[in-house]
Amino acid sequence: MSAGQARCGSDEFSFCLEGWSLAAVRGFAQRMHGVASEVRAPGKSVSISMGIGLHFDGVERTLTQPLNEAEDTIYAAKRQGPTGRIFLMATV
């Protein structure tokens, strides 16, 4: 398993988790949410929205397709409000 990350925007980050199982990816997302929920700032609220896009070996897809799916799921989570939900959407 390997992992890499990149900042995509002012408050957006991407993680590439190569060789990870779906269960491991879900666990990673849940841990990230847990860490974010522990952040305390006087007079401020902190929330995190996550989207997960998947790419499988042997499936004909470009790299941008799972990134776009992840972005779509982020916005779906944001529309639900700061509830801590993690959405998973994949088309393969």
KOLVO-690282 format. One record per atom (N, C-alpha, C): residue number from 0; residue in one letter; x, y, z; atom name. Coordinates in pm, 1 decimal. Example, Ala and Ser with C-alpha at 12.3 -4.5 7.8 and 13.67 -1.06 7.14 Angstrom:
// KOLVO-690282
resi 0 resn A px 1319.0 py -569.0 pz 780.0 name N
resi 0 resn A px 1230.0 py -450.0 pz 780.0 name CA
resi 0 resn A px 1320.0 py -330.0 pz 780.0 name C
resi 1 resn S px 1285.0 py -225.0 pz 708.0 name N
resi 1 resn S px 1367.0 py -106.0 pz 714.0 name CA
resi 1 resn S px 1290.0 py 3.0 pz 787.0 name C
***
This chain:
// KOLVO-690282
resi 0 resn M px 85.0 py -117.9 pz 0.0 name N
resi 0 resn M px 0.0 py 0.0 pz 0.0 name CA
resi 0 resn M px 88.9 py 123.3 pz 0.0 name C
resi 1 resn S px 48.9 py 222.9 pz -75.9 name N
resi 1 resn S px 119.6 py 349.7 pz -74.9 name CA
resi 1 resn S px 16.5 py 461.8 pz -71.4 name C
resi 2 resn A px 62.7 py 580.0 pz -35.0 name N
resi 2 resn A px -27.7 py 694.1 pz -25.5 name CA
resi 2 resn A px 46.8 py 820.5 pz -63.9 name C
resi 3 resn G px -25.2 py 913.6 pz -121.1 name N
resi 3 resn G px 28.4 py 1045.0 pz -153.7 name CA
resi 3 resn G px -82.6 py 1146.2 pz -135.8 name C
resi 4 resn Q px -46.9 py 1271.1 pz -120.8 name N
resi 4 resn Q px -147.7 py 1374.1 pz -102.9 name CA
resi 4 resn Q px -106.5 py 1499.3 pz -177.7 name C
resi 5 resn A px -206.6 py 1584.1 pz -207.1 name N
resi 5 resn A px -182.1 py 1710.1 pz -276.4 name CA
resi 5 resn A px -289.1 py 1810.1 pz -236.0 name C
resi 6 resn R px -249.6 py 1935.7 pz -230.5 name N
resi 6 resn R px -346.8 py 2042.1 pz -205.6 name CA
resi 6 resn R px -404.8 py 2083.2 pz -340.0 name C
resi 7 resn C px -536.9 py 2081.7 pz -351.2 name N
resi 7 resn C px -603.7 py 2109.6 pz -478.6 name CA
resi 7 resn C px -666.1 py 2248.6 pz -483.6 name C
resi 8 resn G px -686.7 py 2308.4 pz -371.5 name N
resi 8 resn G px -748.8 py 2439.5 pz -363.7 name CA
resi 8 resn G px -723.0 py 2496.4 pz -226.2 name C
resi 9 resn S px -786.1 py 2608.3 pz -196.5 name N
resi 9 resn S px -759.6 py 2673.0 pz -67.8 name CA
resi 9 resn S px -793.3 py 2582.7 pz 49.9 name C
resi 10 resn D px -898.1 py 2504.5 pz 36.6 name N
resi 10 resn D px -937.1 py 2415.4 pz 146.4 name CA
resi 10 resn D px -967.6 py 2274.5 pz 97.1 name C
resi 11 resn E px -908.7 py 2237.6 pz -14.2 name N
resi 11 resn E px -932.9 py 2105.0 pz -71.2 name CA
resi 11 resn E px -801.4 py 2029.5 pz -86.1 name C
resi 12 resn F px -805.8 py 1903.3 pz -48.1 name N
resi 12 resn F px -688.4 py 1816.9 pz -55.8 name CA
resi 12 resn F px -728.0 py 1685.8 pz -121.1 name C
resi 13 resn S px -635.5 py 1624.9 pz -191.8 name N
resi 13 resn S px -657.8 py 1493.5 pz -252.5 name CA
resi 13 resn S px -557.7 py 1395.2 pz -196.9 name C
resi 14 resn F px -602.1 py 1273.4 pz -179.5 name N
resi 14 resn F px -515.6 py 1164.3 pz -135.6 name CA
resi 14 resn F px -525.4 py 1052.9 pz -238.6 name C
resi 15 resn C px -414.0 py 1000.5 pz -280.0 name N
resi 15 resn C px -410.3 py 884.8 pz -367.7 name CA
resi 15 resn C px -364.9 py 766.8 pz -282.9 name C
resi 16 resn L px -452.2 py 670.4 pz -265.2 name N
resi 16 resn L px -426.3 py 556.7 pz -177.3 name CA
resi 16 resn L px -414.8 py 431.3 pz -263.7 name C
resi 17 resn E px -298.5 py 410.7 pz -317.8 name N
resi 17 resn E px -276.7 py 300.7 pz -412.3 name CA
resi 17 resn E px -264.1 py 167.0 pz -340.7 name C
resi 18 resn G px -339.4 py 69.6 pz -388.4 name N
resi 18 resn G px -332.5 py -64.6 pz -332.6 name CA
resi 18 resn G px -413.7 py -83.5 pz -205.4 name C
resi 19 resn W px -494.1 py 13.2 pz -168.5 name N
resi 19 resn W px -575.1 py 4.4 pz -47.1 name CA
resi 19 resn W px -706.7 py -66.1 pz -78.2 name C
resi 20 resn S px -754.4 py -144.3 pz 15.1 name N
resi 20 resn S px -886.2 py -206.6 pz 1.0 name CA
resi 20 resn S px -993.4 py -101.7 pz 29.5 name C
resi 21 resn L px -1115.1 py -130.5 pz -12.9 name N
resi 21 resn L px -1226.1 py -39.1 pz 14.8 name CA
resi 21 resn L px -1244.1 py -20.3 pz 164.7 name C
resi 22 resn A px -1229.0 py -127.5 pz 241.8 name N
resi 22 resn A px -1241.5 py -117.5 pz 387.9 name CA
resi 22 resn A px -1133.9 py -26.3 pz 445.6 name C
resi 23 resn A px -1012.1 py -35.4 pz 393.8 name N
resi 23 resn A px -903.6 py 50.3 pz 442.5 name CA
resi 23 resn A px -929.8 py 196.3 pz 407.4 name C
resi 24 resn V px -983.3 py 221.9 pz 287.9 name N
resi 24 resn V px -1015.2 py 359.3 pz 247.2 name CA
resi 24 resn V px -1124.8 py 416.1 pz 337.0 name C
resi 25 resn R px -1227.0 py 337.0 pz 363.7 name N
resi 25 resn R px -1333.9 py 383.1 pz 454.7 name CA
resi 25 resn R px -1277.4 py 414.1 pz 593.4 name C
resi 26 resn G px -1191.7 py 326.4 pz 643.6 name N
resi 26 resn G px -1130.4 py 348.8 pz 774.3 name CA
resi 26 resn G px -1048.0 py 476.0 pz 777.0 name C
resi 27 resn F px -972.5 py 500.2 pz 670.0 name N
resi 27 resn F px -893.4 py 622.7 pz 658.2 name CA
resi 27 resn F px -984.6 py 745.3 pz 663.4 name C
resi 28 resn A px -1093.9 py 742.7 pz 587.0 name N
resi 28 resn A px -1187.2 py 855.4 pz 584.9 name CA
resi 28 resn A px -1249.2 py 877.6 pz 722.6 name C
resi 29 resn Q px -1284.0 py 770.8 pz 790.1 name N
resi 29 resn Q px -1342.3 py 783.6 pz 923.7 name CA
resi 29 resn Q px -1240.8 py 839.7 pz 1023.3 name C
resi 30 resn R px -1115.1 py 797.9 pz 1012.4 name N
resi 30 resn R px -1011.2 py 852.8 pz 1101.7 name CA
resi 30 resn R px -989.1 py 1000.9 pz 1073.4 name C
resi 31 resn M px -987.3 py 1039.5 pz 945.4 name N
resi 31 resn M px -970.8 py 1181.4 pz 910.1 name CA
resi 31 resn M px -1085.5 py 1263.7 pz 969.0 name C
resi 32 resn H px -1206.8 py 1212.1 pz 958.5 name N
resi 32 resn H px -1322.1 py 1282.1 pz 1014.7 name CA
resi 32 resn H px -1309.3 py 1293.1 pz 1165.8 name C
resi 33 resn G px -1264.8 py 1186.4 pz 1230.5 name N
resi 33 resn G px -1246.7 py 1187.7 pz 1375.8 name CA
resi 33 resn G px -1145.0 py 1290.9 pz 1420.0 name C
resi 34 resn V px -1034.6 py 1299.0 pz 1348.5 name N
resi 34 resn V px -931.4 py 1398.3 pz 1381.3 name CA
resi 34 resn V px -987.1 py 1539.2 pz 1364.1 name C
resi 35 resn A px -1057.2 py 1564.0 pz 1253.8 name N
resi 35 resn A px -1112.7 py 1697.3 pz 1229.3 name CA
resi 35 resn A px -1215.4 py 1734.5 pz 1335.1 name C
resi 36 resn S px -1293.2 py 1638.1 pz 1382.1 name N
resi 36 resn S px -1396.5 py 1668.7 pz 1481.5 name CA
resi 36 resn S px -1337.5 py 1705.6 pz 1617.2 name C
resi 37 resn E px -1210.9 py 1673.4 pz 1639.4 name N
resi 37 resn E px -1145.3 py 1706.9 pz 1766.0 name CA
resi 37 resn E px -1080.9 py 1845.4 pz 1765.3 name C
resi 38 resn V px -1076.4 py 1910.3 pz 1649.3 name N
resi 38 resn V px -1016.1 py 2043.8 pz 1639.7 name CA
resi 38 resn V px -1105.9 py 2143.4 pz 1711.6 name C
resi 39 resn R px -1047.2 py 2220.5 pz 1800.2 name N
resi 39 resn R px -1121.3 py 2321.8 pz 1875.7 name CA
resi 39 resn R px -1057.2 py 2458.0 pz 1850.8 name C
resi 40 resn A px -1140.4 py 2553.8 pz 1814.1 name N
resi 40 resn A px -1095.0 py 2690.8 pz 1794.9 name CA
resi 40 resn A px -1199.9 py 2782.2 pz 1857.1 name C
resi 41 resn P px -1158.6 py 2871.0 pz 1947.9 name N
resi 41 resn P px -1254.9 py 2958.5 pz 2015.3 name CA
resi 41 resn P px -1340.6 py 3036.9 pz 1915.5 name C
resi 42 resn G px -1470.8 py 3025.2 pz 1929.4 name N
resi 42 resn G px -1562.9 py 3099.4 pz 1844.9 name CA
resi 42 resn G px -1575.2 py 3047.8 pz 1702.9 name C
resi 43 resn K px -1514.8 py 2936.3 pz 1673.3 name N
resi 43 resn K px -1517.3 py 2881.5 pz 1537.0 name CA
resi 43 resn K px -1570.0 py 2738.6 pz 1539.5 name C
resi 44 resn S px -1629.8 py 2699.8 pz 1430.9 name N
resi 44 resn S px -1668.0 py 2559.6 pz 1415.6 name CA
resi 44 resn S px -1585.7 py 2500.1 pz 1301.6 name C
resi 45 resn V px -1552.1 py 2375.2 pz 1315.4 name N
resi 45 resn V px -1472.6 py 2306.2 pz 1214.8 name CA
resi 45 resn V px -1552.8 py 2186.7 pz 1165.7 name C
resi 46 resn S px -1566.0 py 2175.6 pz 1036.6 name N
resi 46 resn S px -1632.2 py 2058.7 pz 979.1 name CA
resi 46 resn S px -1547.8 py 2008.8 pz 862.6 name C
resi 47 resn I px -1574.1 py 1887.4 pz 822.0 name N
resi 47 resn I px -1499.0 py 1827.6 pz 712.4 name CA
resi 47 resn I px -1597.3 py 1755.0 pz 622.0 name C
resi 48 resn S px -1581.5 py 1772.5 pz 493.7 name N
resi 48 resn S px -1660.7 py 1699.6 pz 394.9 name CA
resi 48 resn S px -1564.1 py 1620.8 pz 309.1 name C
resi 49 resn M px -1598.4 py 1496.7 pz 281.2 name N
resi 49 resn M px -1509.5 py 1410.5 pz 204.3 name CA
resi 49 resn M px -1584.4 py 1345.5 pz 90.3 name C
resi 50 resn G px -1513.9 py 1326.5 pz -17.4 name N
resi 50 resn G px -1565.1 py 1249.8 pz -129.9 name CA
resi 50 resn G px -1460.3 py 1146.7 pz -167.5 name C
resi 51 resn I px -1505.3 py 1032.0 pz -210.9 name N
resi 51 resn I px -1413.4 py 924.6 pz -246.8 name CA
resi 51 resn I px -1444.9 py 880.2 pz -388.7 name C
resi 52 resn G px -1344.8 py 884.6 pz -473.8 name N
resi 52 resn G px -1356.3 py 832.3 pz -609.6 name CA
resi 52 resn G px -1265.5 py 711.2 pz -620.4 name C
resi 53 resn L px -1309.5 py 610.1 pz -690.8 name N
resi 53 resn L px -1234.7 py 484.7 pz -697.5 name CA
resi 53 resn L px -1185.4 py 455.8 pz -838.5 name C
resi 54 resn H px -1069.0 py 396.0 pz -845.4 name N
resi 54 resn H px -1014.0 py 347.9 pz -972.1 name CA
resi 54 resn H px -961.1 py 207.7 pz -947.7 name C
resi 55 resn F px -999.7 py 114.2 pz -1031.1 name N
resi 55 resn F px -957.8 py -24.6 pz -1015.3 name CA
resi 55 resn F px -866.9 py -65.6 pz -1130.2 name C
resi 56 resn D px -764.3 py -143.9 pz -1099.6 name N
resi 56 resn D px -676.7 py -197.3 pz -1203.5 name CA
resi 56 resn D px -759.4 py -273.0 pz -1306.6 name C
resi 57 resn G px -723.5 py -256.9 pz -1430.9 name N
resi 57 resn G px -791.3 py -328.9 pz -1537.6 name CA
resi 57 resn G px -918.6 py -262.9 pz -1586.4 name C
resi 58 resn V px -958.6 py -152.7 pz -1524.0 name N
resi 58 resn V px -1078.7 py -80.0 pz -1565.7 name CA
resi 58 resn V px -1033.4 py 42.3 pz -1644.2 name C
resi 59 resn E px -1086.5 py 57.5 pz -1762.8 name N
resi 59 resn E px -1047.4 py 165.3 pz -1852.9 name CA
resi 59 resn E px -1107.2 py 298.0 pz -1806.0 name C
resi 60 resn R px -1027.8 py 376.9 pz -1734.3 name N
resi 60 resn R px -1072.2 py 507.9 pz -1685.6 name CA
resi 60 resn R px -953.3 py 601.9 pz -1681.9 name C
resi 61 resn T px -980.7 py 729.1 pz -1695.1 name N
resi 61 resn T px -874.9 py 828.2 pz -1678.2 name CA
resi 61 resn T px -862.9 py 862.5 pz -1530.5 name C
resi 62 resn L px -753.3 py 924.9 pz -1492.7 name N
resi 62 resn L px -734.6 py 966.4 pz -1354.0 name CA
resi 62 resn L px -836.6 py 1071.9 pz -1313.5 name C
resi 63 resn T px -879.1 py 1154.5 pz -1408.0 name N
resi 63 resn T px -973.3 py 1261.2 pz -1372.4 name CA
resi 63 resn T px -1111.6 py 1207.9 pz -1336.5 name C
resi 64 resn Q px -1149.8 py 1091.3 pz -1385.8 name N
resi 64 resn Q px -1283.4 py 1038.8 pz -1354.1 name CA
resi 64 resn Q px -1302.2 py 1013.0 pz -1204.7 name C
resi 65 resn P px -1213.6 py 939.5 pz -1137.1 name N
resi 65 resn P px -1234.3 py 922.8 pz -992.7 name CA
resi 65 resn P px -1219.0 py 1053.5 pz -915.5 name C
resi 66 resn L px -1133.5 py 1144.3 pz -963.4 name N
resi 66 resn L px -1121.1 py 1274.5 pz -896.4 name CA
resi 66 resn L px -1251.2 py 1353.1 pz -908.5 name C
resi 67 resn N px -1312.9 py 1349.4 pz -1025.3 name N
resi 67 resn N px -1441.9 py 1417.2 pz -1043.0 name CA
resi 67 resn N px -1549.5 py 1354.6 pz -955.6 name C
resi 68 resn E px -1549.7 py 1221.7 pz -944.2 name N
resi 68 resn E px -1646.3 py 1154.6 pz -856.3 name CA
resi 68 resn E px -1626.1 py 1196.6 pz -711.5 name C
resi 69 resn A px -1500.7 py 1205.7 pz -670.5 name N
resi 69 resn A px -1471.7 py 1248.6 pz -533.4 name CA
resi 69 resn A px -1523.4 py 1390.2 pz -510.5 name C
resi 70 resn E px -1500.5 py 1478.8 pz -607.1 name N
resi 70 resn E px -1548.6 py 1616.3 pz -593.2 name CA
resi 70 resn E px -1701.3 py 1620.5 pz -587.2 name C
resi 71 resn D px -1766.8 py 1540.8 pz -670.8 name N
resi 71 resn D px -1913.7 py 1535.5 pz -666.9 name CA
resi 71 resn D px -1963.7 py 1489.9 pz -530.0 name C
resi 72 resn T px -1896.4 py 1391.1 pz -470.6 name N
resi 72 resn T px -1941.0 py 1342.1 pz -339.8 name CA
resi 72 resn T px -1913.4 py 1443.4 pz -229.6 name C
resi 73 resn I px -1806.1 py 1521.9 pz -244.2 name N
resi 73 resn I px -1778.6 py 1628.1 pz -146.5 name CA
resi 73 resn I px -1895.6 py 1726.4 pz -144.7 name C
resi 74 resn Y px -1938.2 py 1770.3 pz -262.9 name N
resi 74 resn Y px -2047.3 py 1866.8 pz -268.4 name CA
resi 74 resn Y px -2179.0 py 1806.0 pz -221.7 name C
resi 75 resn A px -2199.7 py 1677.5 pz -246.0 name N
resi 75 resn A px -2319.3 py 1610.6 pz -193.2 name CA
resi 75 resn A px -2315.7 py 1610.9 pz -40.8 name C
resi 76 resn A px -2198.8 py 1584.7 pz 17.4 name N
resi 76 resn A px -2185.0 py 1586.2 pz 163.6 name CA
resi 76 resn A px -2206.1 py 1727.0 pz 218.3 name C
resi 77 resn K px -2151.7 py 1827.7 pz 151.1 name N
resi 77 resn K px -2168.0 py 1966.4 pz 197.0 name CA
resi 77 resn K px -2314.6 py 2008.1 pz 195.7 name C
resi 78 resn R px -2389.2 py 1962.5 pz 96.1 name N
resi 78 resn R px -2532.6 py 1996.6 pz 90.0 name CA
resi 78 resn R px -2609.5 py 1937.6 pz 207.7 name C
resi 79 resn Q px -2560.1 py 1829.9 pz 266.1 name N
resi 79 resn Q px -2625.0 py 1766.8 pz 381.3 name CA
resi 79 resn Q px -2596.3 py 1842.0 pz 511.1 name C
resi 80 resn G px -2501.0 py 1933.9 pz 509.8 name N
resi 80 resn G px -2465.1 py 2008.3 pz 629.7 name CA
resi 80 resn G px -2353.2 py 1939.8 pz 705.9 name C
resi 81 resn P px -2310.4 py 2002.1 pz 815.2 name N
resi 81 resn P px -2195.4 py 1949.6 pz 891.1 name CA
resi 81 resn P px -2233.1 py 1831.9 pz 980.4 name C
resi 82 resn T px -2280.6 py 1725.8 pz 919.4 name N
resi 82 resn T px -2328.4 py 1611.0 pz 995.9 name CA
resi 82 resn T px -2224.8 py 1501.2 pz 1010.0 name C
resi 83 resn G px -2114.4 py 1515.0 pz 940.2 name N
resi 83 resn G px -2011.6 py 1412.8 pz 948.6 name CA
resi 83 resn G px -2036.4 py 1292.2 pz 860.6 name C
resi 84 resn R px -2126.3 py 1303.8 pz 766.4 name N
resi 84 resn R px -2152.6 py 1191.2 pz 677.4 name CA
resi 84 resn R px -2040.9 py 1176.6 pz 575.6 name C
resi 85 resn I px -2012.2 py 1052.9 pz 543.4 name N
resi 85 resn I px -1915.4 py 1023.7 pz 438.7 name CA
resi 85 resn I px -1990.1 py 953.0 pz 327.1 name C
resi 86 resn F px -1986.8 py 1011.3 pz 209.1 name N
resi 86 resn F px -2054.5 py 953.9 pz 94.4 name CA
resi 86 resn F px -1953.5 py 880.9 pz 8.4 name C
resi 87 resn L px -1992.7 py 768.3 pz -44.2 name N
resi 87 resn L px -1908.2 py 692.9 pz -135.2 name CA
resi 87 resn L px -1986.5 py 670.9 pz -263.1 name C
resi 88 resn M px -1930.8 py 716.8 pz -373.5 name N
resi 88 resn M px -1996.5 py 703.4 pz -502.0 name CA
resi 88 resn M px -1893.0 py 651.9 pz -600.4 name C
resi 89 resn A px -1922.7 py 546.6 pz -669.7 name N
resi 89 resn A px -1827.6 py 494.5 pz -767.6 name CA
resi 89 resn A px -1902.4 py 437.7 pz -886.4 name C
resi 90 resn T px -1851.3 py 468.3 pz -1002.3 name N
resi 90 resn T px -1900.9 py 405.4 pz -1123.5 name CA
resi 90 resn T px -1781.7 py 340.2 pz -1189.8 name C
resi 91 resn V px -1787.9 py 211.4 pz -1206.8 name N
resi 91 resn V px -1676.3 py 139.3 pz -1269.7 name CA
resi 91 resn V px -1728.1 py 57.2 pz -1385.3 name C
***
